[in-house]
Amino acid sequence: NAEGCEVDFQIDFEFRSALLEKVMGKVFTEAAHKMMQAFVTRAEKVYV
């Protein structure tokens, strides 16, 4: 969009324990997705 901007957001996380990765990896992925969606929702309310 010529009137807008582009935001690039990346988050990487890694667990030392394979067991912890299995247990918490999905939780962290979902939390990151929710943060990104909250950002998009707010940006749409403010700027659209």
ROPA-64376 format. One record per residue (C-alpha): residue number from 1; residue in three letters; y, z, x. Coordinates in steps of 0.02 Angstrom, whole numbers, plus 32768, in hexadecimal, padded with zeros to 4 digits. Each point is the difference from the previous one (the first is absolute). Layout:
N
nr  rest  py  pz  px
NUM  ala  Y  Z  X
...
***
This chain:
48
nr  rest  py  pz  px
1  asn  8000  8000  8000
2  ala  80A6  7FCB  804C
3  glu  8059  8091  7FAB
4  gly  7F82  8084  8032
5  cys  7FA9  8044  8097
6  glu  7F51  8011  8041
7  val  7FB6  80A9  802D
8  asp  7F69  800D  8073
9  phe  7FA2  80A5  7FF1
10  gln  7F66  8029  8066
11  ile  7FA0  80A1  8011
12  asp  7F68  801B  806E
13  phe  7F95  809A  8007
14  glu  7F60  8027  805A
15  phe  7F8E  8096  7FFF
16  arg  7FA0  8039  8098
17  ser  7F6C  8035  7F97
18  ala  7F9B  7F79  7FA7
19  leu  7FD4  807F  7F79
20  leu  80B7  802B  7FE4
21  glu  8028  7F46  7FFA
22  lys  7F81  7FE8  7F75
23  val  803F  8096  7F9E
24  met  80BC  7FEF  801A
25  gly  8019  7F47  8028
26  lys  8001  7FCC  7F4A
27  val  8077  808E  7FD2
28  phe  807D  7FCD  8086
29  thr  7FF4  7F49  7FCE
30  glu  8023  802C  7F4A
31  ala  8092  8071  8032
32  ala  804E  7F74  8067
33  his  7FEA  7F86  7F6F
34  lys  8055  807A  7F88
35  met  8093  8018  8078
36  met  8016  7F45  800F
37  gln  7FF7  7FE6  7F44
38  ala  8080  808B  7FE4
39  phe  8076  7FAA  807A
40  val  7FEC  7F58  7FA8
41  thr  8019  804E  7F54
42  arg  809F  8059  8037
43  ala  8045  7F65  8057
44  glu  7FE4  7F9B  7F61
45  lys  805F  8083  7F99
46  val  8091  8009  8079
47  tyr  8014  7F4B  8035
48  val  7FBC  7F92  7F74
***
